[in-house]
Amino acid sequence: MKLNIIGSGNVATHLAINLAKNAEVLTVFSRDIQKAQDLADKVDSIGVDKLSEVSLEADLTIVAVKDDVIQTVLSELPSDLKVVHTSGSVAIDVFENFDFHGVLYPLQTFRKDGEMELDEVPFLIEASSEGFANELKTFVHSFLSKNVDFADSKKRKELHLAAVFASNFTVQMLIEAESLMKSNGHSFELLIPLIKETISNCINNGAANSLTGPAKRRDDKVIQEQLESLKSPELKNLYKVITERIISNS
């Protein structure tokens, strides 16, 4: 299997590294030639900074760039390539002139540093035809993950929104918790057992069955004391909104 990787960010990096274990990455593209070459060096490939230089011999070209530049990138690629993008929120109709096109969306959060095995990561597929969809499913199953399913643009957007709540918003809450700990002279390490147990409970028992705390208990006295202790108006508002949401769902 011969591939082009368009992009050098988090998703592109982990896809390229995992794919290079059993496939050949012909070219890696980035507008920044140094970033392109850095990733290319990791996967025994050629780094390029012009889309006209990506290999025409590739069996598949994977566009793993920021959502707002996908259309620009596609407009500069030869239309006879088989091409997919990796976005959860960009619809398949972004493709215009490609006979073989689709979406290969990994439902996972990615960071460049460290290794990441993709064997169990869900990959959601949409394609221009049933035949190409099955081709992509076989590709993912063979080279990336055993967890493959089909999802049209509407379903993919729904999943991406839920993923934002599950991942990005959860991380932001932990950032706020870390800030509160540090501002009061406490170590964030103290919260790690709590965080691990909370995530484990949600996975094993369901999120709705894992809620505890003053909002769940309707402990108005504690809620009011905690609100008064928050100095930031933004955090006060955030606390109120989340607390009201917990109470309304309990």
Beta strands, then each sheet from edge to edge (+ up, - down):
strand 1: 2-6
strand 2: 24-29
strand 3: 46-48
strand 4: 60-63
strand 5: 83-85
strand 6: 101-106
strand 7: 123-127
strand 8: 148-150
sheet 1: 3+ 2+ 1+ 4+ 5+ 6+ 7- 8-
end
